[in-house]
């Protein structure tokens, strides 16, 4: 199972990714701004999602809105 970002680059555990579009976070009033970089991502069982840390919380992002840094 290969996890790929929006540009087709393969993602691995521990990679850094950048958000390519402003995204609203469900359940909160916050927004992830375009250009935000998240380090040390973790792959999930779903090949279209990755987990990353935002402060003390963990969020799940879709790979179609990410690009590898």
N, C-alpha and C positions, 0 to 999 in steps of 0.2 A: 504494500500500500504506500503510494507516494503522495505526500501532501505538498501541494503547489500553491504559490501566491498568485496574485492577479497578473503578474508578468510571466508566469510559467516556471519560475525558479523553485527548486525543491527546498522545502523547509525541514529542519531537523531540530531536535530538542536543544535548547540553549541558544538558538539564533536570536538575533535582534530584528524586529520588524517595525515598519513605519505605516501609520494610518494614512490612506490616500483620500479620505473623504470625511467630513464632519459627521459624527455618528451620535445619536441620542442613546443614552443608556436606559434600558427598561427598569422601572421601579425607582428611579431617582430623577432629579431635575438637572443632572449634570450632562455635559456633552463632551465627547472626545474630539478634540480639535485635529484638523488635518495637519499632518507633519509630526504628530506625537510619536515618539520612539519608545517601544517596549522591549526590554531585554530579557533574556532567559525564558523564552516561551516554552510551553510544554505541549506536546501533541496529545490529542484525545483519541478515543476509539473511532470518532467520526472524522473522516479525512477532509471535511470542509470547515472544521473548527479547531482553534487553538486556545489554550488558557494562558493568561498572563496576569501579573500582579499590578494593581493600581493602588498605591499606598499600602494599606493593610488588607484590602479586599482582593479577591480573585475574580477576574472577568473572563468571559468567553467571547472570542471574536471570530467572525467568519473570515476565511482566507481570501475571499473575493474583494475585501476592502483593505488588504495588507500588501506591502511589498517588502522584500528582504533588503536589509541595509548592509 
